[in-house]
């Protein structure tokens, strides 16, 4: 069981976390737009997250916190 | 639950001004993590360059000085020599800064084995000014000022800083890393931490060259830019340790034998 927290308003929607995720459970939100005007990254299946921190390692803006 | 990954303390909590997908952010974080883990925040002085990372002083929680274009190693030399036992001094420079206008300062700081740490971001292009050809641009690379690709006959060949400095007797540690996937980010962190540890141990000049991406000026998506590093940059700029005198990796010594 792991938990990801995104600081959504600082996300620039580059998508590097999505490619890094070995479980393929991250995506750019289609419904929301943050205050920078990007579709922010989100986790669609938190139950499947193993807390490997790969997404956070690749995030250039350091907006992901991982708890496990 | 325990927090296993969070923003390091030495990175001030403000959003970066970098473009989406720019790996400057990753390298900033790795430097801040190294400072945190070694417990040297209170006695570290960073020297910011000119280039995209000119505003690095807004992001690191340690003391920062802004140097004239390319002169960061010279400023770092002065700061380090003012209090060599206490201060930890690092410079953070791009390829336009370190490999172009500041080549002389870099080479001489390395030749003197100045006890400083240099973080060198090589993204093969001038990022801040809008994507002109840099000394590190690859042969055939299309940029704003080489629209038909860099022609080595007219523009010469790229400067390979690690290879060049490894010919000097002076420097302690030279390594080229990249941050284009998780494995390489972990390796880059080890290298950056070692570069700071060398300075704490008084071993001398350490330079870490980080192959980075510039999605905006390369005209690619962030994902394609990371792949471009694998496909084009790494073959031209091979990764690895170019010099580690304390551990016997020393081209100069090998020649003497």
Interface residues (C-beta under 8 A of the other chain):
Chain A: X1 X2 X3 X10 X12 X13 X14 X15 X16 X19 X20 X38 X51 X53 X54 X56 X57 X58 X59 X60 X61 X62 X64 X65 X66 X67 X68
Chain B: X1 X2 X3 X4 X5 X6 X7 X11 X15 X16 X18 X19 X20 X21 X22 X23 X24 X25 X26 X28 X29 X181 X182 X185 X186 X215 X221 X222 X223 X226
